[in-house]
């Protein structure tokens, strides 16, 4: 009996040891499975750093399988602060559809809500027996009974829940709850890694976009500095950068012209007919982006032009944009200067893809730069115009001074004066050739020529022009106004082979022609003619300049006439008999000589009365006294002409 008893003890001990070994084996096996599952999850996390969904799906499935759960899901916090299902494993399709946009809040009504509220694992043995559970509809669709929810906690705040369910009433063990907690921690790590990665990526994109924008701005500024006052290359650079940075198909920059708009710059492969339509200018309808940008002067963003009011009401610009250019999404930004609309900056896409706020802000920045460029160009052009005006004024004054210098050094000689005038007139007016005509009442005589072809010069000397009713000089004689011909070869006189016109074109190469009258007391006495051998009309300023030279020429002619008359009179007086040696006679001989000289002068000058005075040095007053007309010749030792005595 003792032997049997010992054998029984041995058998019992063997069973106990076997059970312990089995339990230990199961424990080691479960531990190995958990380690394998953890390793698999970690491997998934390492391989899918940028794909959070695949990591969460793996965590959900592994947790369910290791913990013998029938279903599992992860709930994450959304942008609105509520919690939504992010993954699901083995849930029925009806439950998935029902809970797709199902919002869960922290609270006692659901197991997930309690985990969020308590921020620790919550297990409900049977949700049907739980008096606080208030979500019967999801339970009916999934059929779960035992429910375990473990919160995903980051920095003490719940960001989600890992939930496991069983369709039978069977609680999860402490080891299983511990394992699910480990998976929840891993989910938090994965979510945090992705969040940090997304932040780094977002920051990198932001820095990259900022760098691109700065590069684009620098490029535009470089174009501005290399093209001062020229807007076209600046606008093209702006549109090229805006379309590239905003991933747009086309770009257009519009300037306002009264109530209409005209596209002064375009970018992208726009169809030719549509581009021509934009360049030609148009008055936009009330539903167009231009009209809406103009009033109330706000940015206009149209997600789909085909669905917009402009297209639906068949507004021509909108219809052409959709049907010819294929435009769908567009944004237009008004260009404002001191709240006054000067134009609009627009970019377009050929697909329905709205622009982001950053892209719209970038277009707004380009629109502001365009306004600054326009204002800078205006100021620069005003400065250039003023500088040009001052330079032209200085050149004109210099030319006038030069002509006056020639007049003063060539008293009574008109040819050097006229040549100086022609040289300055042609130089200042960018005309290489000039003619000074004197009009004698019948024909025009070419008294001075500048740079004129010898063949034409010989012709003008042989055949002085007679003013015909339709000729340039005839029109000048009739109107006494400047005659400006854009192209003498295009007028009927040349086609009719009028000799003077044929000689001008074929001997002198005359194309653009300007004749300015020289008027004395309303009567024509001559003309200044300048011309070009290319078709390039003279400006109003240039015509005014030649008119000024013509007035100076009239003055020079009149001065020369008066001076020559004075010289002639002086010569006649010097020819009076005995006048030269009258001062050498004795005093007692003065009277007869005086009478003879006076009578001779009176006779030579054809005047009514005459007298000859003589005097000594004491007759010349000193100090500030006046000098009489009779004493001036002796005082100044030259002939004195006193009008109106």
LINGIMO-V80210 format. One record per run of one state. SS is the DSSP state (h for helix, s for strand, l for the rest). FROM is the first residue (numbers start at 1). LEN is the number of residues. If there is no record, write none. Layout:
ss: [SS SS]
from: [FROM FROM]
len: [LEN LEN]
This chain:
ss: [l h l h l s l s l h l s l h l s l h l h l s l s l h l h l s l s l h l s l h l s l h l h l h l s l s l h l h l s l s l h l s l h l s l h l h l h l s l s l h l h l h l h l h l]
from: [1 2 48 52 67 71 78 83 90 93 99 104 105 111 119 122 125 127 130 136 143 146 155 157 167 174 227 232 246 250 258 260 268 272 280 282 283 289 295 300 303 305 308 309 313 316 324 329 338 340 350 357 410 415 429 433 440 443 451 454 463 465 467 472 480 483 486 488 491 492 496 499 507 512 521 523 533 540 575 582 585 587 606 617 620 629 637]
len: [1 46 4 15 4 7 5 7 3 6 5 1 6 8 3 3 2 3 6 7 3 9 2 10 7 53 5 14 4 8 2 8 4 8 2 1 6 6 5 3 2 3 1 4 3 8 5 9 2 10 7 53 5 14 4 7 3 8 3 9 2 2 5 8 3 3 2 3 1 4 3 8 5 9 2 10 7 35 7 3 2 19 11 3 9 8 9]
